[in-house]
């Protein structure tokens, strides 16, 4: 029930009842409503000015999280770049240098990753951080290409290393008979007095004096190319093809332990010392060929001799004496 209001009328000296008109009520209501509306708008304005809505808070957190992961991704790509550069450096300066291969041309490593239209779809899209994503995508593609080139390089290096290992195994790098005391070298390479003709002739190998039946060893890996038995000349003989232009010949043998076509390893017994053919005493005549030409075998005795013994055997091989056979 509405309260009844009065006012004091000074003319009648009485309290008179206030009569409220409908128009006054409407205006009072509209004024109050306007005041409330203005206050509400002010409060809402102040709230959205100084406070974020839940949706804005969520979007802000998502943006911060996205920036965080983008930063992590950029750092990881930078680290991968550093690792890739280190691999390229070791590849060019160490591995290829050791294996005798040329470094990869920088223009090949830094070659392009595609045509100008490669990223057109990405460029046409309209979203925030497009440039950052485009740059990261380009870096990833460039790293992918560099890693592919590096993997192909490692394949090539593996083949080179395998070939090098085979080549080192093909070099006749040990003495064909046991000669730790360096007392078996009887005659060296060069012009020597022939034991039968008594004239100086080119002695195309080295003679090792040894008792009958002394083991003879293959001086490198290879394949037995020829076994020969004659009553003159080299007598019983073995020739081994080691590949890479190397061949060795073992003459005046007593017997063989290998056959033609057989693969042998360095240090494997291939036969025994004899006195067959044109020979004046039990010994092994040993020859080395490189690309079809005779070379001095003594220069290859480096696997089973230290530097002092190597110098000594070089000196012994230089003495001009009489050979023991052909």
Number of C-alpha atoms within 10 A of each C-alpha: 3 4 4 9 11 11 10 12 11 8 6 8 8 11 12 12 12 11 9 10 8 9 9 10 11 11 11 12 12 12 12 12 12 12 12 12 12 12 12 12 12 11 12 12 12 11 12 10 9 7 12 12 10 9 9 11 12 12 12 13 12 12 12 12 12 12 13 12 12 16 12 12 13 17 12 12 16 13 12 14 17 12 12 15 13 11 14 22 13 12 19 17 13 13 17 20 13 11 14 12 13 10 16 15 9 9 8 10 17 13 11 11 15 10 7 7 9 11 13 9 8 15 14 9 9 8 9 8 11 14 12 12 15 14 13 16 14 15 17 15 15 19 19 13 17 21 16 13 17 18 12 12 18 15 12 14 17 13 12 16 17 12 14 14 11 16 17 14 18 22 24 26 22 21 25 24 23 17 15 11 7 15 13 17 20 21 25 29 23 19 16 21 20 18 17 14 8 10 12 16 14 13 22 22 27 24 26 26 22 22 16 16 16 19 20 22 21 28 29 28 23 26 19 22 18 15 18 14 18 13 11 13 16 24 22 23 25 27 22 26 22 27 18 14 14 20 27 25 21 29 31 31 29 21 18 17 11 16 14 14 14 12 15 21 17 19 17 17 18 20 21 23 27 25 23 26 20 19 23 14 16 23 29 37 29 25 22 25 19 15 11 10 11 15 17 19 22 23 12 17 20 15 12 15 18 11 9 8 16 19 11 13 18 14 11 17 20 13 14 15 16 19 26 25 26 23
